[in-house]
Amino acid sequence: MCSLGDETMGIRKQAVATPVTTRRSFVKRACASSLALATGIATTAQPASASGPIGYVDVQGAELFVHPTNLSAILYMDAGTPVDILYGPYNGMYEIRYYSTDGWIWAEYLSIGGSAASSGNQDSAPTANYSEEHWIDVNRTSGLVRLMIGDGVAGAFWGSLGFDSSDYGFYATALGTYYIYGFKHWLHYTAWADAWITDWVAFDPERYNGFHSYSKDEYGNILPNGGGRTGGCVALGPGDIDQLYDFAQMDMRVEVHW
């Protein structure tokens, strides 16, 4: 979730009516949301933004799914609608933003750049293949974030964590074991915070928490107090967040502990 300075610099949360599962996957709009959105999909239609590549829905009534591992339909889409491409291809699907809702679509139901979308996996959908487990360790007590290979430390830096000091609060960097389920590398705007972030790595689907950069302006400059306490996410400084983003993989384990 986003950094907090003198006032909350959160990123708008988006939730789905489907019950939370261990690895629910639309990329979190993230962070300090209104509690009203915590119970259902944001329903106000908005045009697709220019935050990423643009595609078009090819099939009337195409399903927008929660995730390739959870084919619950969030809604049904209209043919010809422009959508933002957020991620993919991954397991024959793409993660997209349809108006104000993020989810997954079968590649064959999507056109990108005037041609059918590829269904093959690309580098944008990394999967772990290591002799030793690569994972991320977050220490709530000290704020230390470590990139781990087995029991060895590949990198370590200090993160800005949630202002909620409880173990499992909605605005806490909650204790537990999580698995990375989404990425968004480019500079993107959030109306809730009236700010920008980069290098989003989602790991806690229940609270919509993830790793991300400090809060920025539209030119990518870090805002005053942009590295302050967050609404639950783990914000990292320049260089540190880039290293974590490059290290992170889909389904990688994240441990948050005291």
C-alpha positions in Angstrom: 0.0 0.0 0.0 1.1 3.5 -0.5 3.3 5.7 1.5 1.8 8.0 4.2 3.2 11.4 4.8 1.4 14.2 6.6 -1.7 12.8 5.1 -2.5 9.3 3.7 -0.9 8.6 0.3 -2.8 5.4 -0.3 -3.7 3.7 -3.6 -7.3 2.8 -4.2 -8.2 -0.7 -3.4 -10.4 -2.8 -5.6 -12.0 -6.0 -4.3 -14.0 -8.8 -6.0 -17.2 -10.3 -4.6 -15.6 -13.8 -4.9 -14.4 -15.0 -1.5 -10.7 -14.4 -0.9 -8.5 -17.4 -1.8 -4.8 -18.0 -1.0 -3.6 -16.6 -4.3 -6.3 -14.4 -5.8 -4.8 -12.6 -8.7 -6.0 -9.4 -10.2 -3.3 -6.8 -9.6 -4.2 -4.7 -6.6 -5.2 -1.2 -7.3 -3.9 -1.1 -3.8 -3.8 0.4 -0.6 -5.8 2.7 1.5 -9.2 2.1 0.0 -12.6 3.2 1.2 -14.2 0.5 3.2 -17.1 0.5 0.8 -14.9 -1.0 -1.9 -13.7 -3.7 0.3 -17.0 -5.6 -0.2 -17.4 -5.6 -3.9 -16.3 -4.6 -7.4 -16.0 -0.9 -8.2 -18.9 -0.4 -10.6 -18.4 3.1 -12.0 -17.4 2.7 -15.6 -14.3 4.6 -16.7 -12.3 4.6 -20.0 -9.3 2.4 -20.2 -6.2 4.4 -19.2 -3.0 4.9 -21.1 -0.9 3.2 -18.4 0.0 0.2 -20.5 -0.4 -1.4 -24.0 -3.9 -1.3 -25.3 -5.8 -4.4 -26.5 -9.4 -5.0 -27.6 -12.0 -7.6 -26.6 -12.8 -9.8 -29.6 -15.7 -11.8 -28.4 -19.1 -10.6 -27.1 -19.6 -11.8 -23.5 -16.0 -12.9 -23.0 -15.4 -13.7 -19.3 -13.2 -11.6 -17.1 -11.7 -14.1 -14.7 -10.2 -13.8 -11.2 -6.9 -15.6 -12.1 -5.6 -18.5 -14.3 -5.9 -20.7 -11.2 -9.4 -19.4 -10.3 -11.7 -19.2 -13.3 -14.5 -17.5 -11.4 -16.1 -14.9 -13.8 -16.0 -11.4 -12.4 -18.1 -10.1 -15.2 -18.8 -10.5 -19.0 -17.3 -8.0 -21.5 -18.5 -6.3 -24.6 -16.7 -7.0 -27.9 -14.7 -4.1 -29.3 -14.0 -2.5 -25.8 -10.4 -1.2 -25.4 -8.6 -2.6 -22.4 -5.2 -2.0 -20.7 -2.8 -5.0 -20.9 -1.4 -5.4 -17.5 0.4 -8.7 -17.7 1.0 -11.7 -19.8 0.8 -13.9 -21.7 0.6 -16.4 -18.8 -0.9 -19.9 -19.0 -2.7 -18.9 -22.2 -4.2 -15.7 -20.6 -3.6 -12.0 -20.2 -4.3 -9.8 -17.2 -6.2 -6.7 -18.3 -8.1 -3.7 -17.0 -11.7 -3.6 -18.3 -13.0 -0.1 -17.4 -12.2 0.0 -13.7 -11.9 -3.7 -13.1 -8.8 -5.9 -13.3 -8.9 -9.6 -14.2 -7.8 -12.2 -16.7 -9.0 -13.1 -20.2 -8.2 -16.0 -22.6 -5.6 -14.9 -25.1 -7.8 -16.0 -28.1 -10.5 -13.5 -27.0 -8.1 -10.5 -27.2 -6.4 -8.5 -29.9 -3.3 -6.5 -29.4 -2.0 -4.1 -32.0 -4.5 -5.3 -34.6 -3.7 -9.0 -34.4 -4.7 -11.9 -32.2 -2.9 -12.0 -28.8 -0.2 -14.7 -28.4 -1.1 -17.5 -25.9 2.5 -18.5 -25.3 4.3 -17.6 -22.1 6.9 -14.8 -22.3 9.5 -13.3 -20.0 6.8 -11.0 -18.6 5.3 -14.1 -16.9 8.3 -15.4 -14.9 8.2 -18.8 -13.2 10.6 -20.1 -10.6 13.0 -22.8 -11.6 15.8 -22.9 -9.0 17.9 -25.5 -7.3 17.4 -23.6 -4.0 14.2 -21.7 -3.2 14.2 -18.0 -3.9 11.9 -16.2 -1.4 11.5 -12.8 0.3 11.7 -12.2 4.1 10.0 -9.2 5.7 10.8 -8.4 9.4 7.9 -6.4 10.9 10.0 -5.5 14.0 13.0 -4.0 12.2 11.6 -3.2 8.8 14.3 -5.2 7.2 13.5 -6.8 3.8 15.8 -9.6 2.6 16.0 -11.4 -0.7 16.7 -15.0 0.1 18.2 -18.0 -1.7 17.7 -20.9 0.5 19.2 -19.7 3.8 21.5 -17.2 2.1 20.9 -13.5 1.8 21.1 -12.1 -1.8 20.1 -8.6 -0.9 18.8 -6.6 2.1 17.3 -3.1 2.6 15.0 -1.2 4.9 11.3 -0.9 3.9 8.5 1.4 5.0 5.7 -0.7 6.4 2.1 -0.3 7.4 1.1 2.3 10.1 -1.2 -0.3 11.7 0.9 -2.1 14.3 -1.6 -5.0 14.8 -0.8 -8.5 13.6 -3.5 -8.9 11.1 -5.3 -5.5 10.6 -6.5 -4.4 7.2 -4.0 -1.6 7.1 -1.2 -3.6 8.6 1.7 -5.4 6.9 0.1 -8.5 8.2 2.0 -11.5 9.6 1.8 -14.6 7.5 3.0 -16.6 4.5 2.0 -15.2 1.0 2.8 -15.9 -2.6 3.4 -13.3 -5.3 0.5 -13.1 -7.8 1.0 -10.0 -9.9 3.4 -7.3 -11.3 3.2 -3.8 -12.7 6.5 -2.3 -13.6 5.7 1.1 -15.2 4.9 4.4 -13.6 1.2 4.5 -13.0 -1.2 6.9 -11.5 -3.7 6.3 -8.7 -6.6 8.8 -8.2 -7.0 7.7 -4.6 -3.6 8.9 -3.6 -3.3 11.6 -6.3 0.2 10.1 -6.8 2.2 7.7 -8.9 4.2 4.5 -8.1 6.3 2.0 -10.0 7.5 -1.6 -9.6 4.3 -3.0 -8.0 4.7 -6.6 -6.8 1.5 -8.0 -5.2 1.6 -10.6 -2.5 -1.3 -10.2 0.0 -4.7 -10.6 -1.8 -6.8 -10.2 1.3 -5.5 -6.7 2.1 -4.3 -5.9 -1.4 -0.7 -5.4 -0.1 2.5 -5.6 -2.1 5.9 -4.1 -2.6 6.3 -0.9 -4.5 8.4 2.3 -4.9 8.0 5.4 -2.8 5.1 7.6 -3.9 6.0 9.8 -6.9 4.8 12.6 -9.1 3.8 12.2 -12.7 7.4 12.6 -13.8 8.7 9.9 -11.5 10.1 12.2 -8.9 9.7 11.0 -5.3 7.2 13.2 -3.4 7.9 14.8 0.0 7.1 12.2 2.6 6.7 9.7 -0.2 8.7 7.2 1.8 6.6 7.4 4.9 4.5 4.8 6.6 2.1 2.9 4.4 -1.4 1.5 4.6 0.0 -2.0 4.7 2.3 -2.3 1.6 6.1 -2.4 1.7 7.6 0.7 0.1 11.2 0.6 -0.9 13.6 3.3 -2.0 15.3 3.8 -5.4 17.5 1.0 -6.4 16.2 -1.3 -3.6 12.7 -1.6 -5.2 14.4 -2.3 -8.6 16.5 -5.0 -7.1 13.4 -6.6 -5.5 11.3 -6.3 -8.7 14.0 -8.1 -10.7 14.4 -10.8 -8.1 10.6 -11.5 -7.7 8.9 -14.3 -9.6 5.3 -15.4 -9.9 4.2 -17.6 -7.0 7.4 -16.8 -5.0 6.9 -17.1 -1.2 6.9 -14.0 1.0 7.2 -14.4 4.8 6.1 -11.5 7.0 7.0 -12.0 10.7 8.0 -10.2 13.9 
